[in-house]
């Protein structure tokens, strides 16, 4: 199993904690307590390692398709007002990631990064509608070759405390590139032009870099 680079430091700290706890408890004569501690701490260590797993996926470029930026479940498909960048109505598709999903975020469409902004905010549950505008979040806008602009918003959740975004304004990107990473449970919103053909349904499970959300 490959580990994403964002997990190296966290896993190292988790391993040190695991090691010291088990060494400390191992000095006692309590066999059941030692066994319990080993089982619980090992499970937690494996959970942390699994969270930062890097799946081996073949990514096929498709200039006319909006590829899911992350693993998770579709929780929103609606026409809504986007107040930060477009300031008009857009089709919003939102994917909610549980702590069990892969948390790498991929670029959904090819183009040039035209806008980026990180916003401080709350850490309410990411599946709530108002989390899109009130939670810690990062907004990235990609302008495609034909001029179409797609907004991608990474949103922190009740557990997620750090959003990482890689591309810089002016950079050329495609669907094989990583948008970033969100630690421990979160959500990604995509805003598309009104009239876009949506290819997914509410509650559908999608796979990042693989599932097609819509056609442009």
C-alpha positions in Angstrom: 0.0 0.0 0.0 1.4 3.4 -1.0 1.1 6.3 1.4 0.4 9.9 0.3 3.1 12.4 1.1 0.7 14.3 3.3 0.6 11.3 5.7 4.3 10.9 6.3 4.5 13.2 9.3 1.2 12.2 10.8 2.0 8.5 10.5 5.5 9.1 12.1 3.9 10.8 15.1 1.2 8.1 15.4 3.9 5.4 15.3 6.0 7.1 18.0 2.9 7.4 20.2 2.1 3.7 19.5 5.6 2.7 20.4 5.9 4.6 23.7 2.4 3.6 24.9 3.1 -0.1 24.3 6.6 0.1 25.8 5.2 1.9 28.9 2.3 -0.5 29.4 4.6 -3.4 28.6 6.6 -2.6 31.8 3.6 -3.5 33.9 2.5 -7.0 35.0 -1.1 -6.5 33.7 -1.3 -9.0 30.8 -4.9 -8.1 29.9 -4.2 -4.4 30.0 -1.1 -4.8 27.9 -3.1 -6.9 25.3 -5.9 -4.4 25.3 -3.5 -1.4 24.8 -1.7 -3.2 22.0 -4.9 -4.1 20.1 -6.5 -0.6 20.5 -3.3 1.4 19.6 -2.5 -0.9 16.7 -6.0 -0.5 15.3 -5.6 3.3 15.5 -2.2 3.2 13.8 -3.6 1.1 11.0 -6.6 3.5 10.7 -4.3 6.5 10.3 -2.1 4.7 7.7 -5.2 3.7 5.8 -6.6 7.2 5.8 -3.5 8.4 3.9 -3.5 5.5 1.4 -2.7 6.4 -2.2 -4.7 4.2 -4.6 -3.1 3.0 -7.9 -5.6 4.4 -10.5 -5.3 4.8 -14.2 -6.6 8.2 -15.0 -8.0 8.8 -18.5 -8.0 12.4 -19.8 -11.4 13.6 -21.0 -11.6 17.3 -22.0 -15.4 17.3 -22.2 -16.1 15.5 -18.9 -16.1 16.8 -15.3 -14.4 14.0 -13.4 -15.1 13.6 -9.7 -12.5 15.4 -7.6 -12.7 12.9 -4.8 -14.2 9.6 -3.5 -17.4 9.9 -1.6 -21.2 10.2 -1.9 -23.2 12.8 -3.9 -25.1 14.9 -1.4 -26.1 17.9 -3.5 -27.3 18.4 -7.1 -29.0 21.7 -7.5 -29.1 25.1 -9.2 -27.9 27.7 -6.7 -26.3 31.2 -6.4 -22.5 31.2 -6.1 -21.6 34.4 -4.2 -17.8 34.3 -4.1 -16.6 34.3 -7.7 -19.3 33.9 -10.3 -22.0 35.9 -8.4 -24.7 34.2 -10.4 -26.6 30.9 -10.6 -24.6 27.7 -11.2 -25.2 24.0 -11.0 -23.7 22.7 -7.8 -22.6 19.1 -7.3 -21.3 18.2 -3.9 -19.4 15.1 -2.8 -19.2 14.2 0.9 -16.1 12.2 2.1 -16.3 10.1 5.2 -13.2 9.3 7.2 -13.1 5.9 5.4 -12.7 7.4 1.9 -9.5 8.2 0.1 -9.0 11.9 0.8 -6.9 12.9 -2.2 -8.5 15.6 -4.3 -8.0 15.6 -8.1 -8.4 18.3 -10.8 -11.9 17.7 -12.4 -11.3 19.5 -15.7 -8.2 20.5 -17.7 -7.3 24.2 -18.0 -5.6 27.1 -16.3 -5.9 28.1 -12.7 -7.5 31.5 -12.8 -8.4 32.1 -9.1 -7.6 30.7 -5.7 -8.5 31.8 -2.2 -8.4 30.2 1.2 -11.1 31.2 3.8 -10.9 30.6 7.5 -14.2 29.5 9.1 -16.1 27.0 11.2 -15.8 23.2 11.4 -19.4 22.2 11.4 -20.4 18.9 9.7 -19.5 19.0 6.1 -22.7 17.5 4.8 -24.7 20.5 6.0 -25.6 23.0 3.2 -24.2 26.1 5.0 -20.8 24.5 5.4 -20.1 25.6 1.8 -20.1 29.2 2.9 -19.3 29.1 6.6 -16.7 26.4 7.1 -12.9 26.5 6.6 -12.6 26.2 2.8 -10.5 26.8 -0.3 -11.8 27.9 -3.7 -10.1 27.2 -7.0 -11.4 28.3 -10.4 -10.2 26.5 -13.6 -10.7 28.1 -17.0 -10.9 25.6 -19.8 -9.6 26.0 -23.3 -13.0 27.1 -24.6 -13.4 29.7 -21.9 -15.7 27.7 -19.6 -14.9 28.2 -15.9 -15.4 25.6 -13.3 -15.2 26.4 -9.6 -14.0 23.7 -7.1 -14.4 24.3 -3.4 -12.6 22.1 -0.8 -14.5 22.3 2.5 -13.3 21.2 6.0 -15.7 19.3 8.2 -16.3 18.6 11.9 -13.2 16.4 12.0 -11.1 17.8 9.2 -8.8 20.6 10.4 -6.5 21.2 7.4 -7.1 21.8 3.7 -4.1 21.5 1.4 -4.2 22.9 -2.2 -1.4 22.5 -4.6 -1.9 24.4 -8.0 -1.0 28.0 -8.1 -2.8 30.7 -10.1 -1.6 30.6 -13.7 -0.6 27.0 -13.7 -1.8 24.6 -16.4 -3.5 21.5 -15.0 -5.3 18.4 -16.2 -7.3 15.6 -14.7 -4.2 13.6 -13.8 -3.0 16.4 -11.4 -3.9 16.6 -7.7 -5.9 19.5 -6.5 -4.9 18.8 -2.9 -5.8 16.9 0.2 -8.2 17.3 3.1 -7.4 15.6 6.4 -10.1 13.5 8.2 -13.5 13.9 6.7 -14.7 16.7 4.4 -16.5 17.7 1.3 -15.9 19.1 -2.2 -18.3 21.3 -4.1 -18.2 21.9 -7.9 -20.0 24.8 -9.6 -20.8 24.3 -13.3 -22.6 26.5 -15.9 -26.4 26.3 -15.8 -27.6 23.8 -18.4 -24.7 21.4 -17.9 -25.7 17.7 -18.4 -25.3 16.0 -15.0 -24.5 12.3 -15.1 -24.9 11.4 -11.4 -27.7 11.1 -8.9 -28.2 12.0 -5.3 -26.7 9.4 -2.8 -24.6 7.9 -5.6 -21.1 6.7 -4.6 -18.4 8.1 -6.8 -14.6 7.5 -7.2 -12.2 10.4 -7.4 -10.4 10.7 -10.8 -12.6 8.0 -12.3 -16.4 8.8 -12.1 -17.8 11.3 -14.6 -20.1 13.8 -12.8 -21.2 15.9 -15.8 -20.6 16.6 -19.5 -19.6 20.1 -20.7 
